[in-house]
Each structure stands twice: as structure tokens, then as C-alpha cells.
Amino acid sequence: MPHTIGLLLALAAGGRFTPPPIVSGRVAIPVEAGQQPVLVTVRDSPRGITRSVTVRQGRFDIPVDRVGTTLVAMTLDGRWAAEAAAEGSPVLTLAPTREPRRRRTSADWLARLPDGETRRRFILDCTGCHQFDDSRALLNGSPRGTDAWAEVVKRMLQYAGPRSNFPVISAWAEEPSVPGWLGAGVARPPAPPTPLPPVVPATVTEFDTPVATDLPHDVAIDSAGGVLVTGMMSHVMYRLDAESARFERIEIPVERANPRAVELDRAGAWWVLLGAPGKVGRYDPTRKDWRLFDIGMYPHSIAVGGDGRVWFNGHFTRDPEQIGVIDPGTGQVAIHDLTPHPTMASVPGGPIPYEQRIGPDGRVWVSELQGNRLVEFDPRTGRSRAHQLPTTFSGPRRFDIDARGVLWIPAYSTNALVRFDPATGVFTEYPLPVAGATPYIARVDHRSGAIWLGTSAADAAFRFDPRTNTFGMVPLPSQGALTRHLVIDPRTGDVWLAYGASPARIPSRIARIQLGPSA
């Protein structure tokens, strides 16, 4: 049997790592369940690992860490399920459940809200920190009414409104019509189901982070394949070794360091943004020491240029909106003003500078979450110019740039992937195939040319093929998987995701997507 062979190999190797044994089984789906995808999952709680594969019907192969662990198969709506021991050649015949075993996704609730600019503004303001799921939409099992929503909106404005210390919510949310609009929207009947895109053959492995309430904001891959994780709420860095499923803790010599972004330079050093302290840290993993740079602002994203200089942007700068650069050789920090936003530069909240990436020609690009623009900065001339997205309040979040200099932008509020070619100035929108998915981050797989998308609301990742303009989907085993960041291992093509919410709704996790042979 596959798991027996795997155990014998591990013993023969003298305890050295061997891949988890594979259990091969079959899922039988009654006609009444329809032709929807089925998630087959196995959980190794002592090691903090969850693995899953998705099938339509028939045979599956899934790695297991512990012989006899229970396999759970269920449809994505949780209304049909089966269980069996992870040994031999199990057959999981789905049967109807008394109560759904998966709750409605945030995407399901967002799809109920009336389409238009108001919905886009709501999604932009009110869904970025945590999902809009049952616990938010319902109160004592029923949709919240206007008064209940008014209390929620008031509380959120105090926490992150335009006049708070963390102004990610715009002044629109202060309008008195918002609670009534929300109350009417969530009371609407569910949107009719739409056909799901093809499932990308893949195994998803989730690793529990050391602190369940942490917020792993960014991930990166080092030269040895280790996964670097920013512990934004635990104020430390982690390095995950996937083979052992162990996290190494790396302390940061700054009180309440608040690490939120990380990138590596060519020498393998880690460049880490420390949000609340207003610093950038450089960590040498060989010498195990830190060098710190004061930058004088709360940053959001970091990018290492081909010349070794390190760029950052001021998350809440608005008048003027600013980016900065560090020269590692001299230690000097230079600040550059960007072209001002025509309406948001001088109002509370502001355009909210967000992602920052560097194109192949050295130009620095910044997205504005509220400002709905892309701003390009040319370091050679010191000049910047802005490009307005075609749909108002699109919410451009964490974009990427391909080898030809084309930008791939997750339009969070319009639920689309947007292609922007700076050479022509043309924007092209590709709607996601799942309503309300809210794409958060896009990354280009430079080996295949595919674009990977992590979402805030769909509990799924998507892969877009620019050659055919088609999407594929990878369902994630965790519900509440708000994906904030992802990175693609250039050697293996594995996709690593970080998801967590503020406040934490589920244990924060790091996930790996390993493509199957037919992907």
C-alpha cells in the first residue's frame, strides 16, 4: 500500500525526510448532488498541517502524514460529505448532511449586494481587514437591520476611519445612508449560482503558524527554499521549513516591530518593512544580524531594484504622497514626492498608497487603493505621472509586472483582473468567474506566464492564462482564508500564500499549492 511503502522508505533513510506517502482512493457522487467539485481533506492536528485535493468525481491521490488519519470529502457548499480512514484504497460515497458543513463564503454575501458604485465603495472600505461572512452579515441568525449596522459602522470608523490613526476607510462610510443600504442588501435573496471555472489539479498544504492570532502579511522564498513570513502581530520574522513543518523564530531588535513586508536582495539578505516604528530592517541570515534604517513614515510595500537600491512607499502619505529609496552602500535615505491626487490629496483618508513594484526598465510603480490610480516614477528623471483605472473605485491592490513591463492588477472592488500596458496606455478587464471573490494580490509566474490571484472572499486561488484569457480555480481547505500575499517559488513553481485576518477569525496559516501533472 502507498502509505506502507512511504513508511518503509522513511525508516530505510535513517529518519531523513521523505515525501509523505500517498493514499489513493475514489469519490462517488450521487446524481442528486450535481456535478460540483469535491474537496478531499486530511488534517494532522499534532503537526498543524492540513492537506487537500479537489476532484469532480472518481480517483484522487492525497499525501498523508499519519497512517489512519481521517479523510473528509465534501462538496464546496458542504451539503454532501463522507469520511473514511486514510489507508488502503478508500471509497468515499457522499451522502446529504443534516446541516451544511461549510458556511456561506464572504463572496456569497457580497454577491447579494446591489451592483454598482455603492457596492464597490463598500467592498473597498469594509472588507479588507476581515471577511464579510455569516458572523458579520448575521446577528442572532438573522440579517442585521439598519440600527445594528449603524453600530457596526460607528465602531469600524473609530478603529480605521479617515480621522483615525489607521485611516484605511474613506469618508464615504460616514454617510448616514450606509447602514440602511447594508441592511437592505444582506436581506436580499442569495444570488443564483454560477458555473464554476475548471479546477486546477493541485495539492494544497496548509501550515498553522506558531501564533494562531498572528497576521502573516507577506511571504518570500529564500535560496534554500525556506519560506519567510512576517509575523505582523507577533512582531517577529519566521522561516518555515516545509519538510519538517517547523517555523524558526527570528527576533527583530525593535520594540513592537510590526513587520509587514519582506523581499530579498541578490545576496540573500532580507529587507523587512517595520510599519509602526517607521523603519526598514536588513537581516543577514548568515551573520544573523540586523541593520536598521529610519524612514520617517508608516510604509506599506517594499521592492528591491536591479541596482540593489530598496524602495518603499508611505501608506498614509497624501499631501504630498511619497515614496522613498535606501542606498545600502551609503545608508542614505531619499524621499520623493509623487504627482498629487486631484481630489484626495487634502481630504481625510486620502488616496492610500498601496503596492509597489519595479518594472524591467527600472521604473517604480505604486497603486492607490482609494485613489484608483497607478503612479509611475522614473528614478532617472525624478518625475512621476498617474494613470486612472477605467472603472471608478476599482480598488487596485497588490499588482505585479511581467517581463515585458505589462502590469497585472487585482481590481478588488470590481472583482476583475486588469491588464495595463504602459506602452499603449490601454487597460483590459477580465472579470473573475466567481461573483464577489474580491482579488487581493496578483503575481506573475515567469516560467509559464500565468497570473496567480489570491482572493479575500472566495476561499480560493485562481490562475489566469493570458494566452487563452481563461481562469482556473484552486479551492482552499480553510474557510475564512483571506489571502493577503503570495509568492511563486521560481525553482519549483509552487505557489505560497499567506492568509490571516484582523481581528483573527481562523488560525492564521501559510499554504502551498503544488500543481498536479496535468495542470
C-alpha positions in Angstrom: 0.0 0.0 0.0 1.3 3.5 -0.7 1.5 4.6 2.9 3.3 1.4 4.0 5.9 2.0 1.2 6.3 5.5 2.4 7.0 4.4 6.0 9.5 1.8 4.9 11.3 4.4 2.8 11.5 6.7 5.8 12.9 4.0 8.0 15.4 3.0 5.4 16.6 6.6 5.1 17.6 6.6 8.7 15.0 9.2 9.7 15.8 11.6 6.9 12.9 13.4 5.2 11.0 11.6 2.6 7.8 12.9 0.9 4.6 12.0 2.7 3.1 8.7 1.5 0.2 8.9 -1.0 -3.2 7.5 -0.3 -5.2 6.7 -3.5 -9.0 6.5 -3.3 -12.2 7.2 -5.0 -15.1 9.7 -4.5 -18.5 8.6 -5.5 -21.0 11.5 -6.0 -24.7 10.7 -6.2 -26.6 12.3 -9.2 -28.6 14.3 -6.8 -25.5 16.2 -5.6 -24.9 17.6 -9.0 -21.5 18.0 -10.7 -19.8 20.3 -8.3 -16.2 20.0 -7.1 -15.5 17.9 -4.0 -12.7 18.8 -1.6 -10.9 15.9 -0.1 -9.1 16.9 3.1 -6.9 15.3 5.7 -5.8 17.0 8.9 -2.7 16.2 11.0 -3.5 18.3 14.1 -0.4 17.4 16.1 1.8 18.8 13.4 -0.5 21.6 12.4 -0.9 20.5 8.8 -3.9 20.3 6.5 -3.8 18.8 3.0 -6.4 18.8 0.3 -7.1 17.9 -3.3 -10.2 18.7 -5.3 -11.9 16.3 -7.7 -15.1 16.3 -9.7 -15.7 12.6 -9.5 -13.6 9.5 -9.3 -10.0 8.8 -8.3 -7.9 11.0 -6.0 -4.3 10.9 -4.7 -3.5 12.8 -1.5 -0.4 12.9 0.7 -0.9 11.9 4.3 1.4 12.4 7.3 -0.2 9.9 9.7 -1.5 6.5 8.9 -5.1 6.0 9.6 -5.9 9.7 9.8 -9.5 10.5 8.8 -10.2 11.7 5.2 -13.1 14.0 4.8 -14.7 14.6 1.4 -17.4 17.3 0.9 -18.9 19.4 -1.8 -17.9 23.1 -1.8 -21.3 24.0 -0.4 -20.9 21.5 2.4 -24.2 19.8 1.8 -22.8 16.4 0.8 -20.0 14.7 2.7 -18.3 11.4 3.6 -15.4 10.2 5.8 -13.0 7.3 5.7 -9.7 6.3 7.2 -6.6 7.3 5.2 -5.4 3.8 4.4 -5.8 1.2 1.8 -7.9 2.4 -1.2 -10.8 4.2 0.5 -14.1 4.9 -1.3 -15.9 8.0 -0.1 -19.5 7.9 -1.1 -21.1 11.3 -0.5 -24.4 11.5 1.4 -26.5 14.6 2.3 -25.6 16.3 5.5 -28.2 17.3 8.1 -26.6 20.8 8.2 -24.1 22.3 5.7 -20.6 21.5 6.8 -19.2 24.6 5.1 -20.7 28.0 5.9 -21.5 30.6 3.2 -18.5 32.4 1.9 -17.8 36.1 2.1 -18.2 36.0 -1.7 -21.7 34.7 -1.4 -22.7 37.6 0.8 -21.0 40.2 -1.3 -22.7 38.9 -4.4 -26.1 39.7 -2.8 -25.4 43.4 -2.6 -26.7 45.5 -5.5 -24.2 46.0 -8.2 -22.8 49.5 -8.8 -20.6 52.2 -7.4 -22.0 51.9 -3.9 -21.2 48.2 -3.6 -17.6 48.9 -4.9 -17.2 51.6 -2.3 -18.5 49.3 0.5 -16.2 46.5 -0.6 -13.2 48.8 -0.7 -13.9 50.3 2.7 -15.3 47.4 4.7 -13.8 44.1 3.7 -10.0 44.5 3.6 -9.2 43.6 7.2 -11.6 40.6 7.6 -14.1 38.7 5.6 -17.8 39.7 5.3 -19.1 36.3 6.3 -22.0 34.9 8.4 -20.7 36.4 11.6 -20.7 39.9 10.1 -23.8 39.7 8.0 -26.0 38.0 10.6 -27.0 38.8 14.2 -28.5 36.0 16.2 -29.0 34.1 13.0 -30.8 36.8 11.1 -29.6 39.6 8.8 -28.6 42.7 10.7 -31.0 45.6 10.4 -30.3 49.3 9.9 -29.7 50.1 13.6 -27.4 47.1 14.1 -25.4 48.1 11.0 -25.2 51.7 12.3 -23.4 50.4 15.5 -21.0 48.3 13.4 -20.2 51.2 11.1 -19.6 53.5 14.0 -17.2 51.1 15.6 -15.2 50.5 12.4 -14.9 54.2 11.8 -13.4 54.7 15.3 -10.9 51.9 14.5 -9.9 52.7 11.0 -11.9 55.6 9.7 -10.5 58.6 7.8 -9.9 60.5 11.0 -8.3 57.6 12.9 -4.6 56.7 13.4 -5.0 54.0 10.7 -7.2 55.7 8.0 -7.9 52.9 5.5 -11.7 53.6 5.4 -12.8 56.6 3.4 -15.2 59.4 4.4 -17.9 57.7 2.3 -18.5 55.3 5.1 -19.6 58.2 7.3 -22.6 58.9 5.1 -25.9 58.3 7.0 -27.3 56.2 4.2 -24.8 53.4 4.5 -26.4 51.4 7.3 -29.8 51.3 5.6 -28.2 50.3 2.3 -26.4 47.4 4.0 -29.5 46.3 5.9 -31.5 46.1 2.7 -28.6 44.4 0.8 -28.0 41.5 3.1 -31.7 40.8 3.3 -31.9 40.1 -0.4 -32.1 36.5 -1.5 -28.9 34.8 -2.5 -27.6 35.4 -6.0 -28.2 32.5 -8.4 -25.2 30.1 -8.5 -22.9 30.5 -11.5 -20.9 27.7 -13.1 -17.5 27.4 -11.5 -14.4 27.5 -13.6 -12.3 24.4 -14.2 -10.4 23.2 -11.1 -6.6 23.3 -11.4 -5.2 19.9 -10.5 -3.2 20.6 -7.3 -2.4 19.6 -3.8 -2.9 22.3 -1.2 -0.9 22.1 2.1 -1.7 24.5 5.0 0.7 25.0 7.9 -0.6 26.5 11.1 1.6 29.5 12.1 3.1 29.5 15.6 0.7 32.2 16.9 -2.9 31.5 15.8 -3.9 35.1 16.1 -0.9 36.4 14.2 -1.3 38.2 10.8 1.2 36.8 8.3 1.2 39.8 6.0 3.9 38.8 3.4 5.9 35.8 2.4 9.1 35.3 0.4 11.3 32.4 -0.7 15.0 32.2 0.2 17.6 30.4 -1.9 17.3 27.2 0.1 13.5 27.1 -0.4 12.7 28.3 3.1 9.5 30.4 3.4 10.0 33.8 5.1 6.9 35.1 6.9 6.2 38.5 8.5 4.6 38.0 11.9 2.9 41.3 11.9 1.1 40.9 15.2 3.7 38.8 17.0 6.4 41.3 15.9 8.9 38.7 14.7 10.0 37.1 11.5 9.6 33.4 10.8 11.2 31.0 8.5 9.2 27.9 7.6 10.9 24.7 6.6 8.2 22.8 4.7 9.8 19.4 5.0 9.7 19.4 8.8 6.7 21.8 9.1 8.8 23.8 11.6 8.9 27.5 12.0 12.1 29.2 13.1 11.6 32.4 15.0 13.9 35.3 14.2 13.7 38.2 16.7 13.8 41.8 15.5 15.7 44.2 17.7 12.9 46.8 17.7 10.1 47.1 20.2 6.8 46.2 18.7 8.5 45.8 15.3 5.3 45.3 13.3 6.9 43.6 10.2 4.6 43.8 7.2 6.6 43.2 4.1 9.7 41.4 3.1 11.9 41.0 -0.1 15.3 39.5 -0.7 18.3 41.1 -2.4 20.7 39.3 -4.7 23.0 38.5 -1.7 20.1 36.7 0.1 19.6 39.4 2.7 16.1 40.1 3.9 14.7 43.6 3.6 11.8 43.9 6.1 9.4 46.8 6.5 8.7 47.7 10.1 5.4 49.5 9.9 4.6 51.2 13.2 8.3 52.1 14.1 8.8 53.7 10.6 11.9 51.7 9.8 13.3 49.3 7.3 15.5 46.4 8.6 18.1 44.4 6.7 18.8 41.0 8.1 21.8 39.0 7.1 20.9 35.3 7.6 24.5 34.2 7.5 25.7 36.6 10.2 22.3 36.7 11.9 22.5 40.4 12.4 20.2 43.4 11.7 20.9 46.8 10.2 18.2 49.4 10.7 17.2 52.5 8.6 14.8 55.2 9.8 12.4 56.2 7.0 10.1 58.7 8.8 6.8 57.2 7.6 4.5 54.2 8.0 5.3 52.1 4.9 3.2 49.5 3.1 5.3 47.8 0.5 9.0 47.2 -0.3 10.8 46.5 -3.6 14.4 45.7 -4.3 15.7 47.2 -7.6 18.1 45.6 -10.0 20.7 48.1 -8.9 20.3 46.9 -5.2 18.5 50.0 -4.0 15.5 49.4 -1.8 12.2 51.3 -2.4 9.3 51.8 0.0 6.1 53.8 0.0 4.3 55.9 2.6 1.0 54.1 3.3 -0.8 57.2 4.6 1.1 60.0 2.8 -1.2 62.2 0.8 -0.1 65.8 0.8 2.4 65.1 -0.6 2.2 61.4 -1.5 5.6 59.9 -1.1 7.9 57.0 -1.9 11.5 56.6 -0.7 14.7 54.7 -1.5 17.6 53.4 0.5 21.1 53.1 -0.8 22.6 50.1 1.0 26.1 51.2 0.3 25.9 54.6 1.9 22.9 54.1 4.2 21.3 57.2 2.8 17.5 57.5 2.6 16.0 59.8 -0.1 12.3 60.7 -0.2 10.4 61.6 -3.5 7.1 63.3 -3.8 4.6 61.9 -6.3 2.1 63.7 -8.6 -0.7 64.7 -6.3 -4.2 63.2 -6.5 -6.6 65.7 -7.9 -9.3 65.3 -5.2 -7.9 63.2 -2.4 -4.6 64.9 -1.6 -6.1 67.3 1.0 -9.1 65.3 2.4 -9.1 62.9 5.4 -8.1 59.4 4.4 -6.5 60.2 1.1 -5.6 58.0 -1.8 -3.9 55.3 0.3 -0.7 54.3 -1.5 -0.6 50.5 -1.6 1.5 48.0 -3.6 4.9 49.0 -5.0 6.7 47.1 -7.8 9.7 47.8 -10.1 9.4 47.3 -13.8 12.1 45.7 -16.0 13.1 49.2 -17.1 13.7 50.4 -13.5 10.5 52.5 -13.2 8.8 52.3 -9.8 5.1 51.8 -9.8 2.6 52.4 -6.9 -1.1 51.6 -6.7 -3.6 53.8 -4.9 -6.2 51.8 -3.1 -8.7 54.6 -2.7 -7.3 56.9 -5.3 -7.9 54.4 -8.1 -4.7 55.3 -9.9 -1.3 53.7 -10.8 1.5 56.1 -10.4 4.8 55.6 -12.2 8.1 57.2 -11.0 11.2 57.4 -13.1 14.3 57.4 -10.9 16.4 58.8 -13.8 14.4 62.0 -14.1 12.7 62.2 -10.7 9.4 62.7 -12.4 6.1 60.8 -11.9 2.8 60.6 -13.7 -0.5 58.9 -12.9 -2.9 56.6 -14.8 -6.5 56.4 -13.8 -8.2 53.0 -13.9 -11.2 52.9 -16.2 -13.8 51.9 -13.5 -14.4 54.2 -10.5 -13.4 52.8 -7.1 -11.8 49.7 -8.6 -9.6 49.3 -5.5 -6.2 48.3 -7.2 -4.4 46.3 -4.6 -1.2 44.2 -4.9 -0.3 44.1 -8.6 2.7 42.6 -10.4 4.7 43.4 -13.6 5.7 40.8 -16.2 8.9 40.6 -18.2 7.5 42.9 -20.9 6.6 45.6 -18.5 2.9 44.9 -18.5 1.0 45.4 -15.2 -1.4 42.8 -13.9 -3.7 44.4 -11.3 -6.2 42.8 -9.0 -9.2 45.2 -9.1 -10.5 44.3 -5.6 -13.9 46.1 -5.8 -14.7 45.3 -9.4 -13.9 41.6 -9.0 -11.6 41.7 -12.0 -8.0 41.1 -13.1 -6.9 44.2 -15.0 -4.1 44.3 -17.6 -2.4 47.6 -18.2 0.2 48.1 -21.0 2.2 51.3 -20.3 3.4 51.3 -23.9 -0.2 51.8 -25.2 -1.9 53.2 -22.1 -4.7 50.5 -22.7 -6.5 48.9 -19.7 -8.2 45.5 -20.3 -10.5 44.0 -17.6 -11.0 40.2 -17.1 -13.9 39.5 -14.7 -13.3 36.7 -12.2 -15.5 33.7 -12.7 -16.8 33.7 -9.1 -19.0 36.6 -8.1 -17.8 38.6 -5.0 -14.4 36.9 -4.9 -12.5 40.2 -4.4 -9.0 39.6 -5.8 -6.4 40.9 -3.4 -3.0 40.0 -4.9 -1.6 39.1 -8.3 1.7 37.5 -9.1 3.2 36.5 -12.4 4.7 33.0 -12.8 7.6 34.0 -15.0 8.2 30.3 -16.0 4.7 29.8 -17.5 3.4 33.3 -18.0 0.3 32.5 -15.9 -1.0 35.0 -13.4 -1.9 33.8 -9.9 -4.5 35.6 -7.8 -5.2 35.3 -4.1 -8.7 36.4 -3.0 -10.2 38.0 0.1 -13.6 36.4 0.0 -13.8 33.2 -2.2 -11.6 30.8 -0.1 -9.9 30.0 -3.3 -7.0 31.0 -5.5 -7.2 31.5 -9.3 -4.8 31.0 -12.2 -5.3 33.1 -15.3 -3.8 32.0 -18.6 -3.1 35.2 -20.8 -2.8 33.0 -23.9 -6.4 31.9 -23.7 -7.8 34.5 -21.3 -9.3 31.8 -19.1 -9.3 31.2 -15.4 -8.8 28.0 -13.3 -9.6 27.7 -9.6 -7.9 26.0 -6.6 -10.3 25.7 -3.7 -8.6 26.2 -0.3 -9.4 23.9 2.7 -9.7 26.7 5.2 -12.8 28.8 5.4 -12.0 32.4 6.1 -8.8 32.2 4.0 -8.3 35.9 3.4 -5.2 35.8 1.2 -3.0 38.9 1.7 0.1 37.8 -0.2 1.5 35.1 -2.4 4.9 34.3 -3.9 5.9 31.7 -6.5 8.9 29.6 -6.0 11.0 30.2 -9.2 12.6 26.7 -9.0 9.5 24.5 -8.4 6.6 26.7 -9.5 4.9 26.1 -6.1 2.6 28.9 -5.0 2.9 30.0 -1.4 0.1 32.0 0.2 -0.3 33.9 3.5 -3.7 34.4 4.9 -5.0 35.9 8.1 -7.4 38.5 9.2 -7.5 41.4 11.7 -9.1 40.5 14.1 -8.2 36.9 13.6 -11.2 34.8 12.6 -9.4 31.4 12.0 -5.9 30.3 12.9 -3.6 32.1 10.6 -1.9 29.8 8.1 0.7 29.6 5.3 -0.4 27.5 2.4 1.4 25.8 -0.5 -0.2 25.0 -3.9 1.7 22.2 -5.7 0.4 21.7 -9.2 -0.5 18.2 -10.5 1.0 16.7 -13.6 -1.9 17.8 -15.8 -2.0 21.4 -14.6 
